[in-house]
């Protein structure tokens, strides 16, 4: 704080500001102000925060970049295994007609039948004019081995009737069911009774 006692003007004889007394007073006043600085005042209170400005406008979206190049095509995978052969849906029949001419059919071989192409027998049906018993073996031979024939049934179940008019079966237990092109097919009646007419139907594919 400035010493105000030094600022009060002394008794002056002259009121002339240009007099020696006034100049001396002014000089003393100047020194008092320079050499006696006042005590700093207290800091004023902080002003209130101003209002936030409005949000700016969003900028425009940038342009999408170009698509990248496609990658190379991968190698071809291995070929899968071949599936099983489908079952032929078409079935054909070979029909052996056996006629005793009014008398009972006798045992023994009946006429040959030559096969024109490769076939596979899949089943049989045996019919008769009266209910009785009969058993028939099925044989084959080749042209080279003719007339020697071998049983296709082997130890399997032969077509048969047992006090029946009709019977049917498969060839799953036969020794073979395949006939090649040019093979001969024949039947051999091993058991006969009073039947006078019969029909052996062999079902095949091929």
WOURLIN-V485124 format. One record per helix or strand of 3 or more residues. SS is the DSSP state (alpha for helix, beta for strand). FROM is the first residue (numbers start at 1). TO is the last residue. If there is no record, write none. Layout:
BEGIN
{{SS FROM TO} {SS FROM TO}}
END
This chain:
BEGIN
{{alpha 4 6} {alpha 20 35} {beta 92 99} {beta 119 141} {beta 159 170} {beta 184 191} {beta 197 205}}
END
